[in-house]
Structure formats: structure tokens, C-alpha cells
Amino acid sequence: MNCQDLGLQWTQAIHAKNKILFVLCAQGVCTMTTAFLHFFFLASFCWVLTEAWQSYMAVTGKIRTRLIRKRFLCLGWGLPALVVAISMGFTKAKGYGTSNYCWLSLEGGLLYAFVGPAAAVVL
């Protein structure tokens, strides 16, 4: 075995290590992207709910701006954050992203962590 063969083996080992790191990094990016998508899609549904609630209160004449603003902020940003945190905690981020796409996995029922709250807002 000469120095050229050792250099080639070392280069191949570095390339394999970088490929593994890239795959792990890509999986981490996919998981993070899925978590952000989950959060922001739920937040958009929750903000639609707050708009509907505000419209109802404007029609009925029961508007209290300071108290309602805090509740709207908690509902619009806090509820989606809570749902995402709980679902990531229970699944240990296993269902966040698959090998084909960066969205909630269909196996294990994790998709219901999005469909359930979204359906509750729509209904």
C-alpha cells in the first residue's frame, strides 16, 4: 500500500462522512421546516378564528379592546405553539418530515395534530 492509496482511502472516508452529515443535516432541516409549517398553518387558522370572534363582538357591541387584544394574541400565537410543542414532545419529532416530503407523517396519527385544531376552527 503506497501513500497514494492511503490518500485515496482517506478522501473516500471524508466524502462518506460528509455525505452522512449532509443527510443528517437535511433531515434536521426538514424536521425544522415541518415544525415551522405546522406552527404557521395552525396560526393562520387561529387568527381567522380571532377575526371571526372580533366580528361577532363588533356586531353584538361587546368590544373591550385591551382585554380582548391579550386574548387574541394568546389564541393566535399561543395555541399553535402549544399544539406543536405537545405533538413534538410526544412524538420526539419522529413524524415531522419523511424521506419524500417535509410535512407531518401519515403514520401514527400525527397529522391529526394539524387536522383536529384546523377542523375545530372551521366548524
Summary of the structure (lengths in Angstrom):
residues: 123
radius of gyration: 22.8
end to end distance: 72.0
largest distance: 87.2
contacts: 304
relative contact order: 0.13
helix: 80%
strand: 2%
